[in-house]
Amino acid sequence: MNTLASSQLQTPTFLSEKYIPTLNGWRAIAIIFVIMSHFKLTLTKDTLVQVILKYIFISNFGVKIFFVLSGFLITTLLIKESNNTGKIHVKKFLIRRFLKLIPLLYLYISIIILINYALKLDLHYNNILLPILFFTNYDLQSTWLTMHTWSISVTEQFYLFFLITLHLIKLKYLSITILASVLIFIPFLINISTVLNIHPSLLLLPTFYYASNLFIGCLLSLVMHDFNKVKTFINNRYFTIYNLLTSIIIIYLINYCVIAFKPNEIIKYFCNILTSTLIAYLITFTITNNKNKFSLLLEKPLFVTLGLMSYSLFLWQQLFIIPKGNYPSLEKYFFFPLNIILLFLISYLSYQYLEVGINLIKKRFSIIK
């Protein structure tokens, strides 16, 4: 695929390194939000601790961070690959994605199958088959134990759409295409679904609605690779600790307003877009200003370790952190604090003895050395 080669973009110095320190810190924040958002569901409703966690750890906020990061990284890596080699190696990209996701995901699904057989949880075939095929986001009746794979499904569907889009258009039109998709195309689909009472799945909304968060990450990378825009952005000193705190406050206000006022789907969608845009700003803040206290915090060993383990933690937390009354036969085994201890132990083992080895194999298919 030679699409990106038709328009070289200059990679700024803060993206030129293979390893960007703060990104693992952001993965750590994302997985902490995911774990705590689910942990609050294990508590008795309206207790003090449950209420505090409810208002601090916004539902799906961690997943949105993962989405923006994924969109940002895929675009950055493909631009670097195109600049270095003159083309995008689709086959090697797909192999890397396969190695990243499949082994651990299929191990998790296998464990769920065994638990289902042993404890007679009565899981349906689609609860197992759809995660394997990356279509969980189209299953509105998914079981808790595999429900979280909806975000993995969205990401993989997005990657396929993104590669097809790159094949059809030139890079100089990519930003316009993404903006049109996010601001016009997807809201149009939402409106059609609502007005004509068409099932969202028929319009592929379970893919495009959530993939819009990944589109924002793509735009972030494209803007960063436009050196003049980045230089202006930094020189105008848009990155201050006050702007950072203001962005965080706005994110919380947006999400609280959505919960409190229950707006229509179009407004909710644009609230989602604004949240992802602010997340993109926060990520940009730490990448381009890596000497501030917040960026240095994200580079601490604890955050880096959690970031490296984030995929293992994301998969296994769904088994060990179960909403109250959801699976009584599992809850009696995975109770607090044993469930948290088991979560981190199993995640560490799966990362250390599976992911690390797989990452070594992935390097054989890496274009950027």
VENSUL-V304006 format. One record per pair of residues at least 4 apart in sequence whose C-alpha atoms are under 8 Angstrom apart, sorted by sequence separation. I is the first residue (numbers start at 1). J is the second residue. D is the distance in Angstrom with one decimal. If there is no record, write none. Layout:
i = {I | I}
j = {J | J}
d = {D | D}
This chain:
i = {2 | 4 | 11 | 12 | 13 | 21 | 22 | 23 | 24 | 25 | 26 | 27 | 28 | 29 | 30 | 31 | 32 | 33 | 34 | 35 | 36 | 37 | 38 | 39 | 41 | 43 | 46 | 47 | 48 | 49 | 50 | 51 | 52 | 53 | 54 | 57 | 60 | 61 | 62 | 63 | 64 | 65 | 66 | 67 | 68 | 69 | 70 | 71 | 72 | 73 | 74 | 75 | 76 | 77 | 78 | 79 | 80 | 81 | 82 | 83 | 89 | 90 | 91 | 92 | 93 | 94 | 95 | 96 | 97 | 98 | 99 | 100 | 101 | 102 | 103 | 104 | 105 | 106 | 107 | 108 | 109 | 110 | 111 | 112 | 113 | 114 | 115 | 116 | 117 | 123 | 124 | 125 | 126 | 127 | 128 | 129 | 130 | 131 | 135 | 142 | 143 | 144 | 148 | 149 | 150 | 151 | 152 | 153 | 154 | 155 | 156 | 157 | 158 | 159 | 160 | 161 | 162 | 163 | 164 | 165 | 166 | 169 | 170 | 171 | 173 | 174 | 175 | 176 | 177 | 178 | 179 | 180 | 181 | 182 | 183 | 184 | 185 | 186 | 187 | 188 | 189 | 190 | 191 | 192 | 193 | 194 | 198 | 199 | 200 | 201 | 204 | 205 | 206 | 207 | 208 | 210 | 211 | 212 | 213 | 214 | 215 | 216 | 217 | 218 | 219 | 220 | 221 | 222 | 223 | 226 | 227 | 228 | 229 | 230 | 231 | 232 | 233 | 234 | 239 | 240 | 241 | 242 | 243 | 244 | 245 | 246 | 247 | 248 | 249 | 250 | 251 | 252 | 253 | 254 | 255 | 256 | 257 | 258 | 263 | 264 | 265 | 266 | 267 | 268 | 269 | 270 | 271 | 272 | 273 | 274 | 275 | 276 | 277 | 278 | 279 | 280 | 281 | 282 | 283 | 284 | 285 | 286 | 291 | 292 | 293 | 294 | 295 | 296 | 299 | 300 | 301 | 302 | 303 | 304 | 305 | 306 | 309 | 310 | 311 | 312 | 313 | 314 | 315 | 316 | 317 | 318 | 322 | 323 | 327 | 328 | 329 | 330 | 331 | 334 | 335 | 336 | 337 | 338 | 339 | 340 | 341 | 342 | 343 | 344 | 345 | 346 | 347 | 348 | 349 | 350 | 351 | 352 | 353 | 354 | 355 | 356 | 357 | 358 | 359 | 360 | 361 | 362 | 11 | 15 | 45 | 46 | 81 | 82 | 98 | 115 | 116 | 123 | 130 | 131 | 142 | 166 | 169 | 179 | 180 | 181 | 182 | 192 | 193 | 198 | 200 | 201 | 224 | 225 | 233 | 234 | 238 | 239 | 257 | 258 | 263 | 290 | 291 | 298 | 299 | 322 | 334 | 349 | 350 | 351 | 352 | 14 | 44 | 45 | 81 | 82 | 115 | 116 | 130 | 136 | 192 | 193 | 200 | 223 | 224 | 286 | 289 | 290 | 297 | 298 | 325 | 43 | 81 | 116 | 193 | 223 | 324 | 166 | 286 | 287 | 41 | 127 | 130 | 286 | 322 | 40 | 78 | 190 | 193 | 258 | 136 | 137 | 138 | 40 | 136 | 137 | 258 | 321 | 40 | 136 | 137 | 189 | 320 | 113 | 127 | 131 | 134 | 135 | 190 | 37 | 126 | 127 | 134 | 137 | 189 | 255 | 36 | 37 | 136 | 137 | 254 | 128 | 131 | 134 | 135 | 321 | 109 | 127 | 131 | 134 | 135 | 186 | 320 | 321 | 37 | 123 | 127 | 134 | 320 | 36 | 37 | 254 | 37 | 131 | 134 | 186 | 320 | 37 | 109 | 134 | 186 | 320 | 33 | 251 | 33 | 34 | 33 | 34 | 106 | 317 | 34 | 105 | 251 | 316 | 33 | 34 | 33 | 34 | 32 | 182 | 248 | 313 | 316 | 30 | 31 | 247 | 313 | 316 | 30 | 29 | 30 | 112 | 182 | 313 | 30 | 247 | 312 | 30 | 312 | 109 | 178 | 27 | 244 | 309 | 312 | 26 | 27 | 309 | 312 | 178 | 244 | 309 | 175 | 23 | 239 | 175 | 158 | 157 | 158 | 239 | 154 | 154 | 158 | 234 | 154 | 155 | 158 | 154 | 216 | 155 | 213 | 209 | 213 | 216 | 220 | 212 | 216 | 138 | 213 | 217 | 216 | 220 | 138 | 11 | 137 | 9 | 137 | 90 | 8 | 9 | 4 | 8 | 190 | 191 | 190 | 5 | 4 | 5 | 187 | 2 | 5 | 4 | 5 | 187 | 4 | 2 | 3 | 4 | 2 | 3 | 70 | 1 | 2 | 1 | 1 | 63 | 67 | 1 | 182 | 71 | 72 | 71 | 75 | 67 | 70 | 71 | 72 | 73 | 74 | 68 | 69 | 71 | 72 | 73 | 76 | 67 | 68 | 71 | 72 | 75 | 76 | 67 | 68 | 70 | 71 | 72 | 75 | 68 | 69 | 72 | 73 | 64 | 68 | 72 | 67 | 68 | 4 | 3 | 7 | 3 | 6 | 7 | 2 | 3 | 6 | 7 | 1 | 3 | 4 | 149 | 3 | 4 | 148 | 3 | 148 | 146 | 145 | 144 | 145 | 144 | 58 | 58 | 121 | 108 | 68 | 104 | 108 | 105 | 119 | 65 | 68 | 12 | 64 | 68 | 11 | 12 | 11 | 65 | 10 | 11 | 12 | 9 | 10 | 11 | 9 | 10 | 104 | 104 | 104 | 100 | 26 | 100 | 99 | 100 | 23 | 99 | 100 | 99 | 22 | 22 | 96 | 20 | 95 | 22 | 96 | 95 | 96 | 25 | 26 | 93 | 14 | 22 | 25 | 92 | 93 | 14 | 22 | 24 | 25 | 29 | 92 | 23 | 24 | 25 | 28 | 31 | 22 | 28 | 31 | 21 | 22 | 28 | 21 | 25 | 28 | 29 | 24 | 25 | 27 | 28 | 31 | 35 | 42 | 24 | 27 | 28 | 34 | 42 | 43 | 44 | 24 | 25 | 26 | 27 | 41 | 42 | 43 | 24 | 25 | 28 | 31 | 35 | 39 | 41 | 42 | 24 | 27 | 31 | 38 | 39 | 41 | 23 | 24 | 38 | 39 | 84 | 38 | 35 | 81 | 81 | 80 | 18}
j = {6 | 8 | 15 | 16 | 17 | 25 | 26 | 27 | 28 | 29 | 30 | 31 | 32 | 33 | 34 | 35 | 36 | 37 | 38 | 39 | 40 | 41 | 42 | 43 | 45 | 47 | 50 | 51 | 52 | 53 | 54 | 55 | 56 | 57 | 58 | 61 | 64 | 65 | 66 | 67 | 68 | 69 | 70 | 71 | 72 | 73 | 74 | 75 | 76 | 77 | 78 | 79 | 80 | 81 | 82 | 83 | 84 | 85 | 86 | 87 | 93 | 94 | 95 | 96 | 97 | 98 | 99 | 100 | 101 | 102 | 103 | 104 | 105 | 106 | 107 | 108 | 109 | 110 | 111 | 112 | 113 | 114 | 115 | 116 | 117 | 118 | 119 | 120 | 121 | 127 | 128 | 129 | 130 | 131 | 132 | 133 | 134 | 135 | 139 | 146 | 147 | 148 | 152 | 153 | 154 | 155 | 156 | 157 | 158 | 159 | 160 | 161 | 162 | 163 | 164 | 165 | 166 | 167 | 168 | 169 | 170 | 173 | 174 | 175 | 177 | 178 | 179 | 180 | 181 | 182 | 183 | 184 | 185 | 186 | 187 | 188 | 189 | 190 | 191 | 192 | 193 | 194 | 195 | 196 | 197 | 198 | 202 | 203 | 204 | 205 | 208 | 209 | 210 | 211 | 212 | 214 | 215 | 216 | 217 | 218 | 219 | 220 | 221 | 222 | 223 | 224 | 225 | 226 | 227 | 230 | 231 | 232 | 233 | 234 | 235 | 236 | 237 | 238 | 243 | 244 | 245 | 246 | 247 | 248 | 249 | 250 | 251 | 252 | 253 | 254 | 255 | 256 | 257 | 258 | 259 | 260 | 261 | 262 | 267 | 268 | 269 | 270 | 271 | 272 | 273 | 274 | 275 | 276 | 277 | 278 | 279 | 280 | 281 | 282 | 283 | 284 | 285 | 286 | 287 | 288 | 289 | 290 | 295 | 296 | 297 | 298 | 299 | 300 | 303 | 304 | 305 | 306 | 307 | 308 | 309 | 310 | 313 | 314 | 315 | 316 | 317 | 318 | 319 | 320 | 321 | 322 | 326 | 327 | 331 | 332 | 333 | 334 | 335 | 338 | 339 | 340 | 341 | 342 | 343 | 344 | 345 | 346 | 347 | 348 | 349 | 350 | 351 | 352 | 353 | 354 | 355 | 356 | 357 | 358 | 359 | 360 | 361 | 362 | 363 | 364 | 365 | 366 | 16 | 20 | 50 | 51 | 86 | 87 | 103 | 120 | 121 | 128 | 135 | 136 | 147 | 171 | 174 | 184 | 185 | 186 | 187 | 197 | 198 | 203 | 205 | 206 | 229 | 230 | 238 | 239 | 243 | 244 | 262 | 263 | 268 | 295 | 296 | 303 | 304 | 327 | 339 | 354 | 355 | 356 | 357 | 20 | 50 | 51 | 87 | 88 | 121 | 122 | 136 | 142 | 198 | 199 | 206 | 229 | 230 | 292 | 295 | 296 | 303 | 304 | 331 | 50 | 88 | 123 | 200 | 230 | 331 | 174 | 294 | 295 | 50 | 136 | 139 | 295 | 331 | 50 | 88 | 200 | 203 | 268 | 147 | 149 | 150 | 53 | 149 | 150 | 271 | 334 | 54 | 150 | 151 | 203 | 334 | 128 | 142 | 146 | 149 | 150 | 205 | 53 | 142 | 143 | 150 | 153 | 205 | 271 | 53 | 54 | 153 | 154 | 271 | 146 | 149 | 152 | 153 | 339 | 128 | 146 | 150 | 153 | 154 | 205 | 339 | 340 | 57 | 143 | 147 | 154 | 340 | 57 | 58 | 275 | 59 | 153 | 156 | 208 | 342 | 60 | 132 | 157 | 209 | 343 | 57 | 275 | 58 | 59 | 59 | 60 | 132 | 343 | 61 | 132 | 278 | 343 | 61 | 62 | 62 | 63 | 62 | 212 | 278 | 343 | 346 | 61 | 62 | 278 | 344 | 347 | 62 | 62 | 63 | 145 | 215 | 347 | 65 | 282 | 347 | 66 | 348 | 146 | 215 | 65 | 282 | 347 | 350 | 65 | 66 | 348 | 351 | 219 | 285 | 351 | 219 | 69 | 285 | 222 | 207 | 207 | 208 | 289 | 206 | 207 | 211 | 288 | 210 | 211 | 214 | 211 | 273 | 214 | 272 | 269 | 273 | 276 | 280 | 273 | 277 | 201 | 276 | 280 | 280 | 284 | 206 | 80 | 206 | 79 | 207 | 163 | 82 | 83 | 79 | 83 | 265 | 266 | 266 | 82 | 82 | 83 | 266 | 82 | 86 | 86 | 87 | 269 | 87 | 86 | 87 | 88 | 87 | 88 | 155 | 87 | 88 | 88 | 89 | 151 | 155 | 90 | 273 | 213 | 214 | 214 | 218 | 211 | 214 | 215 | 216 | 217 | 218 | 213 | 214 | 216 | 217 | 218 | 221 | 213 | 214 | 217 | 218 | 221 | 222 | 214 | 215 | 217 | 218 | 219 | 222 | 216 | 217 | 220 | 221 | 213 | 217 | 221 | 217 | 218 | 166 | 166 | 170 | 167 | 170 | 171 | 167 | 168 | 171 | 172 | 167 | 169 | 170 | 315 | 170 | 171 | 315 | 171 | 318 | 318 | 318 | 318 | 319 | 322 | 252 | 255 | 327 | 315 | 276 | 312 | 316 | 315 | 329 | 276 | 279 | 224 | 276 | 280 | 224 | 225 | 225 | 279 | 225 | 226 | 227 | 225 | 226 | 227 | 226 | 227 | 350 | 354 | 355 | 355 | 283 | 358 | 358 | 359 | 283 | 359 | 362 | 362 | 286 | 287 | 362 | 287 | 362 | 290 | 365 | 365 | 366 | 297 | 298 | 365 | 287 | 295 | 298 | 365 | 366 | 288 | 296 | 298 | 299 | 303 | 366 | 298 | 299 | 300 | 303 | 306 | 298 | 304 | 307 | 298 | 299 | 305 | 299 | 303 | 306 | 307 | 303 | 304 | 306 | 307 | 310 | 314 | 321 | 304 | 307 | 308 | 314 | 322 | 323 | 324 | 305 | 306 | 307 | 308 | 322 | 323 | 324 | 306 | 307 | 310 | 313 | 317 | 321 | 323 | 324 | 307 | 310 | 314 | 321 | 322 | 324 | 307 | 308 | 322 | 323 | 368 | 323 | 321 | 367 | 368 | 368 | 368}
d = {7.0 | 7.1 | 6.3 | 6.2 | 7.4 | 7.5 | 6.4 | 6.3 | 6.2 | 6.4 | 6.1 | 6.2 | 6.1 | 6.3 | 6.3 | 6.1 | 6.0 | 5.8 | 6.3 | 6.0 | 6.1 | 7.2 | 7.2 | 7.3 | 7.8 | 7.7 | 6.0 | 6.1 | 6.2 | 6.2 | 6.0 | 6.4 | 6.3 | 5.7 | 6.7 | 7.7 | 6.3 | 6.5 | 6.4 | 6.2 | 6.2 | 6.1 | 6.0 | 6.3 | 6.1 | 6.0 | 6.1 | 6.3 | 6.1 | 5.9 | 6.1 | 6.1 | 6.2 | 6.0 | 6.0 | 6.1 | 6.1 | 5.9 | 4.7 | 7.6 | 6.2 | 6.2 | 6.3 | 6.2 | 6.3 | 6.1 | 6.2 | 6.1 | 6.2 | 5.4 | 6.6 | 8.0 | 6.0 | 5.8 | 6.1 | 6.2 | 6.2 | 6.0 | 6.3 | 6.3 | 6.2 | 6.4 | 6.2 | 5.9 | 6.2 | 6.1 | 5.8 | 5.2 | 7.3 | 6.3 | 7.3 | 6.0 | 5.4 | 7.1 | 6.6 | 6.3 | 5.9 | 6.0 | 7.3 | 7.0 | 5.6 | 7.3 | 7.9 | 6.2 | 6.2 | 6.2 | 6.3 | 6.1 | 6.0 | 6.2 | 6.4 | 6.3 | 5.9 | 6.1 | 6.3 | 6.1 | 6.2 | 6.2 | 6.4 | 6.2 | 6.7 | 6.6 | 6.6 | 7.8 | 6.2 | 6.1 | 6.2 | 6.1 | 6.1 | 6.1 | 5.8 | 5.2 | 4.6 | 5.8 | 6.7 | 6.0 | 6.4 | 6.3 | 6.1 | 6.2 | 6.1 | 6.2 | 6.0 | 5.7 | 5.3 | 6.9 | 7.1 | 7.4 | 6.4 | 5.8 | 6.4 | 5.2 | 6.8 | 5.9 | 6.1 | 7.7 | 6.4 | 6.4 | 6.7 | 6.4 | 6.3 | 6.2 | 6.5 | 6.3 | 6.1 | 6.2 | 6.2 | 6.5 | 8.0 | 6.3 | 6.0 | 6.2 | 6.0 | 6.2 | 6.0 | 6.0 | 6.9 | 6.5 | 6.5 | 6.3 | 6.2 | 6.0 | 6.0 | 6.4 | 6.2 | 6.1 | 6.2 | 6.5 | 6.2 | 6.0 | 6.4 | 6.1 | 6.0 | 6.3 | 6.4 | 6.0 | 5.7 | 5.2 | 6.0 | 6.2 | 6.0 | 6.5 | 6.2 | 6.2 | 6.3 | 6.1 | 6.1 | 6.3 | 6.1 | 6.2 | 6.2 | 6.2 | 6.3 | 6.2 | 6.2 | 6.1 | 6.1 | 6.6 | 6.3 | 6.0 | 5.8 | 5.4 | 6.4 | 6.3 | 6.1 | 6.5 | 6.5 | 6.7 | 6.5 | 6.2 | 6.0 | 6.2 | 6.0 | 6.2 | 6.2 | 5.8 | 6.0 | 5.8 | 6.3 | 6.2 | 5.8 | 7.4 | 8.0 | 6.7 | 5.6 | 6.7 | 6.7 | 7.9 | 6.1 | 6.4 | 7.5 | 6.2 | 5.9 | 6.2 | 5.3 | 6.6 | 6.4 | 6.1 | 6.0 | 6.4 | 6.1 | 5.9 | 6.0 | 5.9 | 6.3 | 6.1 | 6.0 | 5.9 | 5.7 | 5.2 | 4.6 | 5.5 | 6.6 | 6.2 | 6.0 | 6.6 | 6.7 | 6.2 | 6.4 | 7.3 | 7.6 | 6.5 | 6.1 | 7.0 | 6.3 | 5.6 | 7.4 | 4.5 | 8.0 | 7.7 | 4.9 | 7.9 | 4.9 | 5.3 | 5.4 | 7.2 | 7.0 | 7.8 | 6.2 | 5.9 | 7.5 | 7.6 | 4.6 | 7.9 | 5.3 | 6.1 | 7.3 | 7.5 | 6.5 | 7.2 | 7.4 | 7.3 | 7.6 | 6.3 | 6.2 | 5.1 | 6.2 | 5.8 | 6.1 | 7.2 | 4.6 | 7.7 | 6.6 | 6.1 | 7.8 | 7.8 | 7.0 | 7.7 | 6.9 | 5.5 | 7.8 | 6.7 | 5.1 | 7.3 | 7.3 | 6.4 | 6.9 | 6.7 | 5.5 | 7.7 | 7.2 | 6.6 | 7.8 | 7.2 | 8.0 | 6.0 | 6.2 | 6.6 | 5.9 | 6.9 | 7.8 | 7.7 | 7.2 | 7.7 | 7.9 | 7.9 | 7.8 | 5.0 | 6.8 | 5.5 | 6.5 | 7.6 | 7.5 | 6.7 | 6.9 | 7.8 | 8.0 | 6.1 | 6.2 | 4.3 | 7.8 | 7.4 | 6.7 | 4.6 | 7.2 | 6.7 | 5.8 | 7.7 | 5.9 | 7.0 | 7.7 | 7.0 | 7.4 | 7.4 | 7.9 | 6.2 | 7.6 | 6.4 | 7.3 | 7.6 | 7.3 | 7.3 | 6.2 | 6.7 | 6.4 | 7.4 | 6.0 | 7.0 | 5.5 | 6.6 | 6.8 | 6.5 | 7.5 | 4.2 | 7.9 | 7.7 | 5.2 | 7.7 | 5.5 | 7.3 | 8.0 | 7.7 | 7.2 | 6.4 | 6.7 | 7.5 | 5.7 | 7.2 | 7.1 | 6.7 | 7.4 | 7.9 | 7.9 | 7.7 | 6.6 | 6.1 | 5.7 | 5.6 | 7.3 | 7.6 | 7.9 | 7.1 | 7.1 | 6.0 | 7.6 | 7.9 | 7.2 | 6.3 | 6.8 | 5.3 | 4.9 | 6.9 | 7.4 | 5.9 | 7.9 | 7.1 | 7.6 | 7.4 | 6.1 | 6.1 | 7.1 | 6.6 | 3.9 | 7.1 | 6.5 | 7.4 | 7.5 | 5.3 | 5.8 | 7.7 | 5.0 | 6.4 | 7.6 | 7.8 | 6.3 | 7.6 | 6.6 | 6.8 | 6.5 | 7.5 | 6.7 | 6.8 | 6.1 | 7.4 | 7.7 | 6.0 | 6.3 | 7.8 | 5.9 | 7.3 | 7.3 | 6.8 | 7.9 | 7.8 | 7.7 | 5.5 | 6.1 | 7.8 | 6.9 | 7.0 | 7.7 | 6.4 | 7.8 | 7.8 | 7.8 | 7.6 | 6.7 | 6.6 | 6.5 | 7.2 | 6.4 | 6.6 | 5.8 | 6.5 | 7.2 | 8.0 | 6.1 | 7.6 | 5.9 | 7.3 | 7.3 | 8.0 | 8.0 | 7.6 | 6.7 | 6.3 | 7.1 | 7.2 | 6.8 | 5.5 | 5.9 | 6.7 | 6.1 | 7.8 | 5.1 | 7.8 | 5.7 | 7.4 | 6.7 | 6.8 | 7.2 | 7.5 | 4.6 | 7.9 | 7.8 | 5.7 | 6.3 | 5.2 | 6.7 | 7.3 | 7.3 | 7.0 | 8.0 | 7.8 | 7.4 | 4.3 | 5.6 | 7.6 | 6.4 | 6.1 | 7.8 | 7.8 | 7.5 | 5.6 | 7.5 | 7.0 | 4.1 | 7.9 | 5.8 | 5.7 | 4.9 | 4.2 | 4.8 | 6.2 | 7.8 | 4.9 | 7.5 | 6.9 | 4.7 | 7.5 | 7.4 | 6.2 | 6.1 | 6.2 | 7.6 | 6.4 | 4.3 | 5.2 | 7.4 | 7.8 | 7.4 | 6.0 | 7.6 | 5.9 | 6.9 | 6.2 | 7.7 | 7.9 | 7.3 | 6.8 | 6.5 | 7.0 | 6.6 | 7.9 | 5.5 | 5.5 | 7.7 | 6.6 | 7.0 | 7.4 | 5.7 | 7.2 | 5.9 | 7.8 | 7.8 | 7.5 | 7.9 | 7.1 | 6.8 | 7.5 | 7.2 | 7.2 | 7.0 | 7.5 | 7.4 | 7.2 | 6.6 | 6.6 | 7.7 | 6.3 | 5.1 | 6.7 | 5.6 | 7.8 | 6.3 | 5.8 | 6.5 | 7.3 | 6.4 | 6.2 | 7.6 | 7.4 | 7.6 | 7.7 | 7.6 | 7.3 | 6.5 | 7.5 | 7.9 | 7.9 | 7.8 | 6.7 | 6.5 | 6.5 | 5.6 | 7.4 | 7.9 | 7.7 | 6.7 | 7.4 | 7.7 | 7.9 | 6.9 | 7.7 | 6.9 | 6.3 | 4.2 | 5.6 | 8.0 | 6.4 | 7.9 | 7.5 | 6.0 | 7.8 | 7.3 | 8.0 | 7.7 | 7.8 | 5.4 | 7.9 | 5.4 | 7.0 | 7.8 | 7.9 | 5.6 | 7.9 | 6.0 | 4.9 | 5.0 | 8.0 | 6.8 | 5.5 | 7.4 | 4.3 | 5.9 | 7.8 | 7.1 | 5.1 | 4.6 | 8.0 | 7.5 | 6.1 | 7.8 | 7.4 | 7.8 | 7.7 | 7.1 | 7.8 | 7.4 | 4.4 | 6.6 | 7.6 | 5.8 | 6.5 | 7.2 | 6.6 | 6.0 | 4.7 | 4.6 | 4.3 | 6.4 | 6.5 | 6.6 | 7.6 | 6.3 | 7.9 | 6.4 | 7.5 | 7.5 | 7.7 | 7.2 | 7.8 | 6.4 | 6.3 | 7.5 | 7.9}
